[in-house]
């Protein structure tokens, strides 16, 4: 793992691991490789060599490759890290990767690693993250994917510089069951994450159904490019103009919007993909205008939508239009204005939509290559 957040890892034959370890003695900014064969932890915990301790003191990356089963690896890691940190080592550590170490026991002393930016716990089968993680104020990446971690400690809100949080598939989104008033605390925390690049929020009840979601003012998150929102907005649609200026990907699901949001969303000049999923819009009409850089538009299961109008000059760069299960929708007017369209996908749509395929040369007669039209019915 490099300091610029680009992951670099490999598994090496024992001879190479030994070679690199001894090379690292002369290069204190290399990497410590720890596994059951080399047992390098003895150099800190069982060897009083001041040279070795000095090396570990200035180390910035520590990777562990220990595939053993049982609790022994976890105990060894705890002892190694605790005694190393307690003796003054690892204070410059920026990367700590324990991937595949079976349930490493994390000592409280890890909370003293003030320079740590990356903590990798993937495939460790951990069940919980200790609360002292909140002391890692410079942490930018936390990887707990493929573990049993389902809940992060409350101290996570202290991680103001956190950019990347990797969790298992079913828990990859920030999910909460809070009353609308209590969601204000989440908003106040999110608004301060100025380095945030991707945000996925779901508001659900005990059955997993959508409930009220507070639409946050994200206008100050200039680095935020991807946004996924699942939950009902109610009458908060006016906050659409509070979206971050550099947003490139927006997905809405179960939003319950009544007023057409396109006039506002069309002003997001950086937007490249826009997805409306089931229940995101309950209005009867939708007018498409603006969207100077939009490449992909998906309209899925909008059961109330009846009319879709494409105005001249709208979506000049649109490559793909995907319409699915909009049972009341009539054939959109203004399709001819989509001069850059390459793919038009129609799934489970009314029979009238077959006329688009039959008349595509008539509709897009002014361009050399009309879009490829795919019609499917399940």
C-alpha positions in Angstrom: 0.0 0.0 0.0 1.5 3.3 -1.1 1.0 6.6 0.5 -1.1 7.8 -2.4 -3.8 5.1 -1.6 -2.8 2.8 -4.4 -2.8 -0.8 -3.1 0.3 -2.9 -3.8 0.5 -6.4 -2.3 2.0 -9.7 -3.2 2.9 -13.1 -1.7 6.6 -13.9 -2.0 8.7 -17.1 -1.8 10.5 -17.4 1.5 13.9 -16.7 0.0 12.7 -13.4 -1.4 10.9 -12.5 1.9 14.1 -13.0 3.8 16.1 -11.0 1.2 13.7 -8.0 1.4 13.6 -8.1 5.2 17.3 -7.8 5.6 17.4 -5.2 2.9 14.9 -3.2 4.9 17.5 -3.0 7.8 19.4 -0.4 5.7 16.2 1.1 4.3 14.0 2.0 7.2 11.2 3.2 5.0 10.7 -0.2 3.4 8.3 -2.7 4.8 8.2 -5.3 7.6 7.0 -8.7 6.5 5.7 -10.9 9.3 4.6 -14.5 9.1 4.9 -17.8 10.9 8.1 -18.8 9.0 10.2 -15.7 9.7 8.7 -14.9 13.1 10.1 -11.4 12.9 8.2 -10.3 15.9 11.0 -11.8 18.0 13.2 -9.0 16.9 11.2 -6.5 18.8 9.7 -8.6 21.6 12.6 -10.9 22.2 15.6 -9.1 21.1 17.0 -6.0 22.8 18.9 -4.8 19.8 18.6 -1.0 19.7 19.3 -1.0 15.9 16.3 -3.2 15.2 14.1 -1.1 17.5 15.3 2.0 15.7 14.4 0.4 12.4 10.9 -0.4 13.5 10.5 3.1 15.1 10.9 4.7 11.7 9.0 2.1 9.7 6.0 3.5 7.7 4.5 0.2 6.3 3.8 -3.1 8.0 2.2 -6.0 6.1 1.5 -9.4 7.6 1.1 -12.7 5.6 0.1 -15.4 8.1 -2.4 -18.0 6.8 -2.5 -20.1 10.0 -5.8 -21.1 11.4 -6.8 -21.0 15.1 -6.2 -18.2 17.6 -2.4 -18.4 17.7 -2.0 -15.8 14.9 -4.3 -13.4 16.6 -2.4 -13.7 19.9 0.9 -13.3 18.2 -0.2 -10.2 16.4 -1.5 -8.7 19.6 1.7 -9.4 21.5 3.9 -8.2 18.7 2.0 -4.9 18.1 1.5 -4.1 21.8 5.2 -4.6 22.8 6.5 -2.9 19.6 4.3 0.2 20.1 4.9 0.3 23.9 8.6 0.3 23.3 8.4 3.3 21.0 8.3 1.6 17.6 5.8 2.1 14.7 5.2 5.8 15.7 5.7 6.8 12.0 3.6 3.9 10.7 1.1 4.9 7.9 0.0 1.5 6.7 -0.9 -1.5 8.8 -2.3 -4.4 6.8 -3.3 -7.7 8.6 -5.2 -9.3 5.7 -5.8 -13.0 6.2 -4.5 -13.1 9.8 -7.2 -15.0 11.6 -9.0 -12.8 14.1 -6.1 -10.6 15.1 -6.4 -9.3 18.6 -5.8 -5.6 18.3 -4.2 -4.0 21.3 -5.3 -0.6 22.7 -1.8 0.7 21.9 -2.8 0.9 18.2 -4.7 4.0 19.2 -1.3 5.7 19.6 -0.5 5.4 15.9 -1.2 9.0 15.1 0.2 8.8 11.6 -1.8 5.7 10.5 -3.7 6.3 7.2 -4.6 2.8 6.2 -5.8 -0.1 8.4 -6.4 -3.3 6.5 -8.4 -6.1 8.2 -9.8 -7.8 5.2 -10.4 -11.6 5.4 -9.5 -11.6 9.1 -13.0 -12.8 10.2 -13.1 -10.2 13.0 -16.4 -9.8 14.7 -16.0 -6.2 16.1 -13.8 -3.2 15.9 -12.5 -1.8 19.2 -13.5 1.7 20.1 -10.0 3.0 20.2 -10.1 3.3 16.4 -11.6 6.7 17.0 -8.1 7.8 18.1 -6.7 7.3 14.6 -7.5 10.8 13.6 -5.5 10.6 10.3 -7.0 7.4 9.2 -8.2 7.6 5.5 -9.0 4.0 4.7 -10.6 1.3 6.8 -10.9 -2.1 5.2 -13.1 -4.7 7.0 -14.4 -6.5 4.0 -15.0 -10.2 4.3 -15.2 -10.0 8.1 -18.1 -10.5 10.6 -18.1 -6.8 11.5 -21.6 -5.5 11.2 -21.5 -2.5 13.5 -18.8 0.1 13.8 -18.2 1.7 17.2 -19.6 5.2 17.9 -16.0 6.5 18.0 -16.0 6.2 14.2 -17.6 9.7 14.0 -14.2 11.1 15.1 -12.5 9.9 11.9 -12.9 13.3 10.1 -10.3 12.3 7.4 -11.8 8.9 6.5 -12.2 8.6 2.7 -12.7 4.9 2.1 -14.7 2.4 4.2 -14.8 -1.1 2.8 -17.3 -3.5 4.3 -18.9 -6.8 3.3 -21.4 -6.7 0.5 -24.5 -6.6 2.6 -23.1 -3.8 4.8 -21.3 -1.7 2.3 -23.7 1.3 2.7 -24.1 3.5 5.8 -27.5 2.2 7.0 -29.4 3.6 10.0 -32.8 3.3 11.6 -33.2 6.8 13.1 -36.0 9.3 13.4 -35.7 12.2 11.0 -34.8 14.6 13.8 -31.9 12.3 14.9 -30.6 12.2 11.4 -29.4 15.7 11.9 -26.4 14.3 13.8 -25.4 12.2 10.8 -25.8 15.3 8.6 -23.5 17.4 10.8 -20.8 14.7 10.7 -21.1 14.1 6.9 -20.9 17.8 6.1 -17.4 18.0 7.7 -16.0 15.2 5.6 -14.5 17.5 3.0 -12.4 14.8 1.4 -15.3 12.4 0.9 -15.6 11.1 -2.7 -18.4 8.6 -2.5 -21.5 8.4 -0.2 -24.3 5.8 0.0 -27.1 6.4 2.5 -30.1 4.2 3.2 -33.0 4.9 5.6 -35.0 1.7 6.3 -37.3 0.3 8.9 -37.1 -3.1 10.7 -38.5 -4.9 7.7 -36.0 -3.3 5.3 -38.6 -1.0 3.7 -37.8 2.7 3.0 -38.5 5.3 5.6 -37.9 9.0 5.8 -34.4 10.1 4.7 -33.1 13.6 5.6 -31.8 15.3 2.4 -28.5 16.8 3.5 -26.8 20.0 2.3 -23.8 18.6 0.6 -22.9 21.7 -1.4 -19.6 22.1 0.5 -18.3 18.6 -0.3 -16.5 19.6 -3.4 -14.7 16.2 -3.8 -17.9 14.2 -3.6 -18.5 12.6 -7.0 -20.8 9.6 -6.3 -24.0 9.7 -4.3 -26.6 6.9 -3.7 -29.7 7.7 -1.7 -32.4 5.2 -0.6 -35.3 6.6 1.4 -38.3 9.0 1.2 -37.5 12.7 0.8 -41.0 13.9 1.5 -41.2 17.6 0.8 -37.5 18.2 0.9 -37.0 18.2 -2.9 -36.0 21.8 -2.8 -32.6 20.8 -1.4 -31.6 19.3 -4.7 -29.8 22.6 -5.4 -27.7 21.8 -2.3 -25.9 18.9 -4.1 -22.1 19.0 -4.5 -20.9 20.9 -7.6 -18.7 18.1 -8.9 -21.2 15.3 -8.6 -20.8 12.8 -11.5 -22.9 9.8 -10.4 -26.4 10.1 -8.7 -28.7 7.2 -7.9 -32.1 7.7 -6.3 -34.4 4.9 -4.9 -37.7 5.1 -3.0 -37.3 8.9 -2.9 -41.1 9.5 -3.3 -40.6 12.7 -5.3 -43.7 14.3 -6.6 -42.4 17.4 -8.4 -40.2 16.9 -11.5 -36.6 17.1 -10.3 -35.1 17.3 -13.8 -35.0 21.1 -14.1 -32.8 21.3 -11.0 -30.7 18.2 -11.7 -30.1 19.3 -15.3 -28.0 22.1 -13.9 -25.4 19.7 -12.5 -22.8 20.2 -15.2 -20.5 17.4 -14.1 -23.2 14.7 -13.9 -22.4 11.7 -16.1 -24.8 9.0 -14.8 -28.3 9.4 -13.4 -30.4 6.5 -12.1 -34.1 6.6 -11.0 -35.1 3.4 -9.4 -38.4 2.0 -8.0 -40.4 4.7 -6.1 -37.9 7.5 -6.7 -40.4 9.6 -8.7 -44.2 9.5 -8.4 -45.1 12.3 -10.8 -46.8 11.9 -14.1 -44.6 14.1 -16.2 -40.9 14.4 -16.6 -39.1 17.0 -18.8 -35.5 16.4 -19.8 -33.4 19.5 -20.4 -29.9 20.5 -19.6 -27.5 17.8 -18.5 -24.5 18.9 -20.7 -22.3 15.9 -19.8 -24.8 13.1 -18.9 -23.8 9.8 -20.5 -26.2 7.3 -19.0 -29.9 7.7 -17.8 -31.9 4.9 -16.3 -35.6 5.1 -15.5 -36.8 1.9 -13.7 -40.2 1.0 -12.3 -41.6 4.6 -12.2 -45.2 3.4 -12.0 -46.9 6.8 -12.2 -44.8 8.2 -15.1 -46.9 8.9 -18.2 -45.1 11.5 -20.2 -41.4 11.9 -20.9 -40.4 15.0 -22.9 -36.9 15.5 -24.4 -36.3 19.1 -25.2 -34.0 20.4 -27.9 -30.4 20.6 -26.8 -30.9 18.3 -23.8 -28.3 15.7 -23.0 -26.1 16.3 -26.0 -23.6 13.6 -24.9 -26.1 10.9 -23.8 -24.9 7.4 -24.9 -27.3 5.1 -23.1 -31.0 5.4 -22.2 -32.5 2.5 -20.2 -36.2 2.4 -19.5 -37.7 -0.5 -17.5 -41.1 -1.4 -16.2 -42.7 2.1 -16.6 -46.1 0.6 -17.5 -48.0 3.9 -18.0 -45.4 5.7 -20.0 -46.2 6.7 -23.5 -43.6 6.8 -26.3 -41.4 9.8 -25.3 -41.5 12.9 -27.5 -38.3 14.5 -28.7 -36.2 11.4 -29.0 -34.8 12.8 -32.2 -32.9 15.4 -30.0 -30.7 12.7 -28.5 -28.2 12.8 -31.4 -25.4 11.0 -29.5 -27.5 8.1 -28.3 -25.9 4.7 -28.9 -28.0 2.3 -26.8 -31.7 2.4 -26.1 -32.8 -0.4 -23.8 -36.5 -1.1 -23.3 -37.5 -3.8 -20.8 -41.1 -4.8 -19.9 -42.5 -1.7 -21.6 -46.0 -1.2 -23.3 -46.4 -2.5 -26.8 -46.4 1.0 -28.3 -42.7 1.1 -27.6 -42.1 -1.4 -30.4 -42.8 1.4 -32.9 -39.5 3.0 -31.8 -37.6 0.1 -33.2 -39.7 0.1 -36.4 -39.3 3.9 -37.0 -35.8 4.5 -35.8 -34.6 5.6 -39.2 -37.5 8.0 -39.3 -36.9 9.4 -35.8 -33.1 9.7 -36.2 -33.0 10.4 -39.9 -30.6 13.3 -39.5 -27.7 11.2 -38.1 -25.7 8.5 -39.8 -26.0 5.8 -37.2 -29.2 5.6 -35.1 -29.0 4.0 -31.7 -29.1 0.2 -31.2 -32.5 -0.6 -29.7 -33.0 -3.6 -27.5 -36.5 -4.7 -26.5 -37.0 -7.4 -23.8 -40.0 -8.8 -22.0 -39.7 -11.1 -19.0 
